[in-house]
Amino acid sequence: MKSRIILFIIGFFIWMLLGWPFDLQHALVGIFAAALVAALTGDLFTRRPHHFTHISRYLWFAYYIFIFSWECLKANIDVARRVISPRLPINPGIVKVKTTLKSDTGLTFLANSITLTPGTFCVDIKPEEGSLYIHWIDVKSEDTQEASRLIVEKFEKILSRIFE
């Protein structure tokens, strides 16, 4: 029940933010939509709803958005340079990286962050091993520890503060 209430509050808050400026009719539709989503998917939402009551997690998430945007911008420039200048080396391959994240949500965020960053793509997740397999446009190292440092570390530290 607690996860449904938290999902309703978060859903309604996001609804109101996306519909700014809003009126009474918009708020009533938002209440209905958030309640419907919470009723239908509340038990799927999270196994640990108490995590969403910590304000620090939201501050870390705001910081994560900034870091992800910066890393994405750098990767976009790198891939664009490789497209414009074909003489730049491309060394594609699949590397194994390690992660300390254990929660499904944390692993999903990490895999999606890697996939959304140009030049990398998460091919497989092995939660029992604590590893991900990443296709990398320019493999700088095949060593698991070094590849983890280059690809995963920048996101993992922040995501662990949000989801673990």
Backbone as CSV, one residue per row, in Angstrom:
resi,resn,N_x,N_y,N_z,CA_x,CA_y,CA_z,C_x,C_y,C_z
1,MET,0.820,-1.202,0.000,0.000,0.000,0.000,0.860,1.261,0.000
2,LYS,1.968,1.212,0.765,2.835,2.377,0.863,3.458,2.717,-0.493
3,SER,3.817,1.688,-1.282,4.413,1.962,-2.587,3.389,2.615,-3.529
4,ARG,2.119,2.257,-3.397,1.087,2.881,-4.227,0.909,4.359,-3.869
5,ILE,0.967,4.668,-2.599,0.830,6.071,-2.168,2.004,6.893,-2.670
6,ILE,3.200,6.362,-2.525,4.386,7.080,-2.989,4.345,7.240,-4.505
7,LEU,3.945,6.190,-5.223,3.824,6.279,-6.675,2.783,7.323,-7.066
8,PHE,1.663,7.379,-6.348,0.635,8.385,-6.626,1.208,9.789,-6.449
9,ILE,1.914,10.025,-5.351,2.471,11.359,-5.074,3.481,11.754,-6.144
10,ILE,4.394,10.845,-6.495,5.399,11.153,-7.510,4.731,11.370,-8.869
11,GLY,3.778,10.510,-9.227,3.081,10.641,-10.503,2.316,11.956,-10.614
12,PHE,1.613,12.305,-9.535,0.846,13.558,-9.546,1.771,14.769,-9.621
13,PHE,2.887,14.722,-8.896,3.861,15.814,-8.914,4.420,16.009,-10.326
14,ILE,4.791,14.918,-10.977,5.327,15.004,-12.336,4.258,15.496,-13.306
15,TRP,3.031,15.018,-13.134,1.919,15.469,-13.985,1.758,16.985,-13.874
16,MET,1.792,17.490,-12.661,1.604,18.926,-12.463,2.788,19.719,-13.010
17,LEU,3.989,19.175,-12.868,5.169,19.868,-13.401,5.124,19.946,-14.930
18,LEU,4.763,18.841,-15.566,4.737,18.814,-17.024,3.605,19.651,-17.604
19,GLY,2.570,19.889,-16.842,1.431,20.652,-17.339,1.414,22.102,-16.895
20,TRP,2.518,22.605,-16.443,2.590,23.975,-15.932,2.342,24.955,-17.052
21,PRO,1.608,26.030,-16.936,0.721,26.374,-15.828,-0.545,25.518,-15.891
22,PHE,-1.125,25.298,-14.745,-2.248,24.374,-14.689,-3.469,25.040,-14.067
23,ASP,-4.609,24.378,-14.253,-5.859,24.853,-13.670,-6.512,23.687,-12.921
24,LEU,-7.698,23.909,-12.414,-8.393,22.888,-11.635,-8.679,21.637,-12.456
25,GLN,-9.109,21.807,-13.698,-9.404,20.657,-14.548,-8.139,19.815,-14.772
26,HIS,-7.025,20.463,-15.008,-5.755,19.764,-15.186,-5.377,18.981,-13.919
27,ALA,-5.590,19.588,-12.757,-5.278,18.923,-11.483,-6.180,17.707,-11.259
28,LEU,-7.468,17.832,-11.586,-8.388,16.706,-11.407,-8.038,15.533,-12.327
29,VAL,-7.687,15.825,-13.563,-7.270,14.771,-14.479,-5.978,14.143,-13.972
30,GLY,-5.077,14.959,-13.430,-3.828,14.456,-12.866,-4.066,13.527,-11.687
31,ILE,-5.006,13.874,-10.836,-5.346,13.012,-9.694,-5.874,11.678,-10.203
32,PHE,-6.763,11.726,-11.185,-7.316,10.488,-11.746,-6.220,9.636,-12.392
33,ALA,-5.372,10.249,-13.212,-4.315,9.508,-13.920,-3.313,8.910,-12.932
34,ALA,-2.883,9.699,-11.950,-1.913,9.205,-10.964,-2.524,8.083,-10.127
35,ALA,-3.799,8.213,-9.771,-4.458,7.168,-8.986,-4.605,5.886,-9.796
36,LEU,-4.944,6.012,-11.069,-5.080,4.840,-11.927,-3.737,4.107,-12.079
37,VAL,-2.691,4.861,-12.355,-1.369,4.254,-12.501,-0.932,3.612,-11.186
38,ALA,-1.140,4.297,-10.075,-0.752,3.750,-8.771,-1.527,2.479,-8.450
39,ALA,-2.814,2.455,-8.778,-3.631,1.271,-8.496,-3.220,0.081,-9.351
40,LEU,-2.901,0.332,-10.623,-2.580,-0.759,-11.535,-1.142,-1.267,-11.408
41,THR,-0.217,-0.378,-11.078,1.195,-0.779,-11.098,1.927,-0.542,-9.782
42,GLY,1.220,-0.191,-8.751,1.875,0.126,-7.480,2.695,-0.999,-6.899
43,ASP,2.247,-2.228,-7.073,3.005,-3.356,-6.529,4.227,-3.675,-7.375
44,LEU,4.295,-3.183,-8.606,5.456,-3.386,-9.467,6.490,-2.282,-9.315
45,PHE,6.096,-1.199,-8.700,6.907,0.010,-8.670,8.233,-0.170,-7.949
46,THR,8.208,-0.626,-6.739,9.443,-0.759,-5.973,9.252,-1.751,-4.840
47,ARG,10.335,-2.384,-4.497,10.306,-3.300,-3.356,10.660,-2.571,-2.064
48,ARG,11.242,-1.377,-2.219,11.667,-0.611,-1.049,11.153,0.830,-1.140
49,PRO,9.857,1.040,-0.928,9.302,2.387,-1.105,9.843,3.411,-0.116
50,HIS,10.378,2.964,1.015,10.906,3.913,1.995,12.095,4.705,1.436
51,HIS,12.751,4.200,0.389,13.862,4.931,-0.221,13.391,6.255,-0.823
52,PHE,12.147,6.318,-1.246,11.646,7.520,-1.894,11.263,8.618,-0.901
53,THR,11.382,8.356,0.371,11.082,9.388,1.365,12.318,10.162,1.778
54,HIS,13.503,9.780,1.288,14.748,10.483,1.610,15.006,11.580,0.582
55,ILE,14.987,12.817,1.046,15.181,13.963,0.151,16.563,13.934,-0.494
56,SER,17.565,13.413,0.203,18.922,13.401,-0.346,18.994,12.608,-1.649
57,ARG,18.161,11.599,-1.793,18.162,10.809,-3.032,17.726,11.671,-4.224
58,TYR,16.805,12.588,-4.013,16.362,13.463,-5.086,17.453,14.464,-5.457
59,LEU,18.199,14.932,-4.464,19.315,15.838,-4.741,20.413,15.112,-5.525
60,TRP,20.700,13.873,-5.145,21.678,13.078,-5.886,21.189,12.815,-7.301
61,PHE,19.877,12.617,-7.473,19.334,12.392,-8.812,19.494,13.644,-9.679
62,ALA,19.275,14.819,-9.106,19.479,16.074,-9.854,20.947,16.193,-10.281
63,TYR,21.859,15.839,-9.372,23.282,15.850,-9.694,23.584,14.833,-10.788
64,TYR,22.959,13.666,-10.712,23.151,12.617,-11.716,22.727,13.104,-13.101
65,ILE,21.615,13.805,-13.182,21.140,14.338,-14.463,22.196,15.262,-15.066
66,PHE,22.808,16.095,-14.237,23.870,16.998,-14.703,25.068,16.198,-15.208
67,ILE,25.543,15.224,-14.439,26.702,14.418,-14.826,26.395,13.620,-16.094
68,PHE,25.225,13.001,-16.152,24.848,12.233,-17.342,24.814,13.136,-18.574
69,SER,24.249,14.323,-18.446,24.180,15.253,-19.578,25.579,15.637,-20.057
70,TRP,26.482,15.891,-19.119,27.856,16.256,-19.465,28.566,15.104,-20.190
71,GLU,28.443,13.894,-19.655,29.076,12.724,-20.276,28.474,12.445,-21.653
72,CYS,27.185,12.644,-21.786,26.509,12.443,-23.065,26.992,13.470,-24.098
73,LEU,27.157,14.710,-23.682,27.662,15.752,-24.574,29.067,15.408,-25.058
74,LYS,29.939,14.998,-24.130,31.308,14.629,-24.511,31.305,13.455,-25.490
75,ALA,30.469,12.467,-25.235,30.407,11.296,-26.119,29.844,11.665,-27.491
76,ASN,28.866,12.558,-27.536,28.319,13.015,-28.814,29.398,13.697,-29.654
77,ILE,30.193,14.534,-29.022,31.268,15.222,-29.734,32.290,14.208,-30.247
78,ASP,32.637,13.224,-29.422,33.596,12.201,-29.829,33.088,11.407,-31.035
79,VAL,31.843,10.958,-30.996,31.290,10.184,-32.107,31.160,11.064,-33.351
80,ALA,30.757,12.306,-33.186,30.641,13.218,-34.330,32.007,13.433,-34.984
81,ARG,33.060,13.575,-34.184,34.413,13.718,-34.722,34.811,12.485,-35.528
82,ARG,34.451,11.311,-35.057,34.789,10.072,-35.771,34.020,9.962,-37.086
83,VAL,32.812,10.495,-37.131,32.018,10.454,-38.365,32.565,11.459,-39.375
84,ILE,32.864,12.645,-38.908,33.344,13.708,-39.798,34.750,13.401,-40.306
85,SER,35.565,12.830,-39.477,36.961,12.576,-39.804,37.217,11.071,-39.787
86,PRO,37.018,10.405,-40.911,37.121,8.943,-40.945,38.509,8.398,-40.616
87,ARG,39.529,9.255,-40.594,40.868,8.778,-40.262,41.036,8.497,-38.768
88,LEU,40.119,9.004,-37.960,40.202,8.713,-36.524,39.967,7.218,-36.319
89,PRO,40.733,6.617,-35.435,40.619,5.157,-35.270,39.299,4.734,-34.628
90,ILE,38.815,3.619,-35.109,37.659,2.975,-34.492,38.096,1.560,-34.163
91,ASN,37.916,1.205,-32.913,38.325,-0.119,-32.452,37.137,-0.745,-31.717
92,PRO,36.096,-1.142,-32.452,34.896,-1.635,-31.786,35.113,-3.002,-31.140
93,GLY,34.360,-3.240,-30.079,34.420,-4.530,-29.419,33.478,-4.580,-28.236
94,ILE,33.341,-5.755,-27.672,32.503,-5.950,-26.489,33.413,-6.207,-25.307
95,VAL,33.211,-5.434,-24.244,34.013,-5.574,-23.035,33.112,-5.921,-21.854
96,LYS,33.699,-6.593,-20.902,32.993,-6.927,-19.663,33.387,-5.887,-18.614
97,VAL,32.376,-5.311,-17.963,32.637,-4.355,-16.888,31.960,-4.849,-15.614
98,LYS,32.536,-4.488,-14.494,32.012,-4.879,-13.188,31.259,-3.712,-12.567
99,THR,30.256,-4.040,-11.770,29.511,-3.035,-11.029,29.224,-3.546,-9.624
100,THR,29.105,-2.609,-8.710,28.752,-2.966,-7.332,27.259,-2.793,-7.080
101,LEU,26.528,-2.272,-8.058,25.088,-2.069,-7.899,24.387,-3.426,-7.816
102,LYS,23.443,-3.536,-6.899,22.720,-4.799,-6.705,21.236,-4.693,-7.052
103,SER,20.650,-3.512,-6.851,19.203,-3.375,-7.068,18.872,-3.394,-8.555
104,ASP,17.699,-3.928,-8.879,17.258,-3.978,-10.273,17.157,-2.579,-10.868
105,THR,16.651,-1.645,-10.087,16.485,-0.280,-10.577,17.835,0.364,-10.844
106,GLY,18.784,0.179,-9.937,20.126,0.737,-10.123,20.806,0.165,-11.351
107,LEU,20.716,-1.156,-11.526,21.309,-1.795,-12.701,20.644,-1.321,-13.987
108,THR,19.333,-1.153,-13.956,18.608,-0.680,-15.136,19.027,0.736,-15.497
109,PHE,19.127,1.599,-14.491,19.576,2.974,-14.742,20.985,2.990,-15.304
110,LEU,21.870,2.169,-14.746,23.247,2.120,-15.231,23.291,1.642,-16.684
111,ALA,22.597,0.558,-16.979,22.588,0.023,-18.345,21.991,1.031,-19.328
112,ASN,20.919,1.692,-18.943,20.305,2.687,-19.823,21.201,3.905,-19.998
113,SER,21.886,4.311,-18.954,22.795,5.452,-19.052,23.931,5.142,-20.019
114,ILE,24.457,3.931,-19.940,25.527,3.524,-20.854,24.995,3.465,-22.280
115,THR,23.823,2.898,-22.472,23.249,2.770,-23.809,22.905,4.134,-24.405
116,LEU,22.431,5.060,-23.594,22.063,6.382,-24.095,23.270,7.262,-24.374
117,THR,24.435,6.870,-23.903,25.654,7.615,-24.172,26.208,7.130,-25.515
118,PRO,26.315,8.010,-26.508,26.782,7.580,-27.828,28.156,6.901,-27.761
119,GLY,28.296,5.839,-28.542,29.550,5.108,-28.597,29.569,3.879,-27.710
120,THR,28.561,3.730,-26.866,28.482,2.554,-25.997,27.058,2.000,-26.042
121,PHE,26.970,0.696,-25.792,25.669,0.031,-25.821,25.732,-1.172,-24.892
122,CYS,24.803,-1.258,-23.960,24.767,-2.388,-23.035,24.125,-3.577,-23.743
123,VAL,24.905,-4.639,-23.905,24.450,-5.818,-24.627,23.777,-6.818,-23.691
124,ASP,24.340,-6.976,-22.475,23.820,-7.979,-21.552,24.134,-7.564,-20.119
125,ILE,23.256,-7.967,-19.211,23.444,-7.715,-17.781,23.446,-9.058,-17.080
126,LYS,24.441,-9.275,-16.257,24.535,-10.497,-15.452,24.541,-10.078,-13.973
127,PRO,23.351,-9.903,-13.373,23.300,-9.422,-11.986,23.959,-10.380,-11.002
128,GLU,23.893,-11.695,-11.287,24.495,-12.658,-10.365,26.019,-12.531,-10.342
129,GLU,26.618,-12.070,-11.435,28.064,-11.848,-11.506,28.434,-10.416,-11.136
130,GLY,27.455,-9.522,-11.148,27.730,-8.104,-10.945,28.460,-7.517,-12.138
131,SER,28.060,-7.938,-13.344,28.768,-7.462,-14.528,27.798,-7.118,-15.655
132,LEU,28.297,-6.304,-16.558,27.575,-5.924,-17.762,28.510,-6.139,-18.941
133,TYR,27.945,-6.447,-20.089,28.717,-6.564,-21.308,28.347,-5.372,-22.193
134,ILE,29.370,-4.606,-22.561,29.172,-3.338,-23.246,29.834,-3.371,-24.617
135,HIS,29.092,-2.988,-25.659,29.707,-2.764,-26.963,30.226,-1.336,-26.960
136,TRP,31.501,-1.199,-27.284,32.200,0.079,-27.188,32.766,0.411,-28.554
137,ILE,32.522,1.613,-29.050,32.958,1.995,-30.387,34.473,2.076,-30.498
138,ASP,35.141,2.399,-29.409,36.602,2.504,-29.420,37.143,1.905,-28.125
139,VAL,37.380,0.607,-28.141,37.847,-0.091,-26.944,39.232,0.437,-26.572
140,LYS,39.299,1.058,-25.421,40.561,1.598,-24.932,41.304,0.582,-24.066
141,SER,40.573,-0.378,-23.510,41.187,-1.419,-22.692,40.252,-2.623,-22.637
142,GLU,40.834,-3.809,-22.752,40.052,-5.032,-22.619,40.070,-5.546,-21.187
143,ASP,40.891,-4.920,-20.340,40.954,-5.279,-18.928,39.645,-4.876,-18.248
144,THR,39.043,-5.810,-17.524,37.737,-5.574,-16.905,37.785,-4.388,-15.937
145,GLN,38.825,-4.315,-15.122,38.911,-3.230,-14.135,39.057,-1.868,-14.813
146,GLU,39.908,-1.788,-15.806,40.132,-0.523,-16.506,38.895,-0.116,-17.306
147,ALA,38.261,-1.062,-17.991,37.037,-0.760,-18.736,35.933,-0.302,-17.787
148,SER,35.853,-0.932,-16.614,34.861,-0.525,-15.607,35.119,0.903,-15.161
149,ARG,36.383,1.229,-14.951,36.730,2.588,-14.518,36.335,3.606,-15.594
150,LEU,36.600,3.299,-16.842,36.338,4.241,-17.926,34.853,4.382,-18.270
151,ILE,34.098,3.303,-18.180,32.697,3.339,-18.619,31.725,3.498,-17.449
152,VAL,31.896,2.713,-16.405,30.878,2.572,-15.358,31.060,3.531,-14.193
153,GLU,32.282,3.778,-13.810,32.560,4.468,-12.554,31.881,5.827,-12.428
154,LYS,31.846,6.593,-13.510,31.274,7.941,-13.445,29.786,7.940,-13.097
155,PHE,29.078,6.876,-13.468,27.657,6.782,-13.151,27.394,5.998,-11.867
156,GLU,28.177,4.972,-11.634,27.914,4.016,-10.556,27.927,4.656,-9.164
157,LYS,28.884,5.526,-8.910,28.986,6.142,-7.578,27.722,6.927,-7.224
158,ILE,27.215,7.649,-8.194,26.014,8.457,-7.945,24.786,7.576,-7.855
159,LEU,24.661,6.604,-8.762,23.498,5.723,-8.750,23.421,4.901,-7.482
160,SER,24.550,4.547,-6.895,24.512,3.795,-5.638,23.936,4.650,-4.516
161,ARG,24.159,5.938,-4.551,23.587,6.827,-3.528,22.090,7.028,-3.724
162,ILE,21.631,6.838,-4.943,20.208,7.018,-5.233,19.426,5.728,-4.970
163,PHE,19.923,4.592,-5.462,19.132,3.369,-5.492,19.554,2.272,-4.517
164,GLU,20.704,2.360,-3.915,21.155,1.276,-3.028,20.832,1.611,-1.579
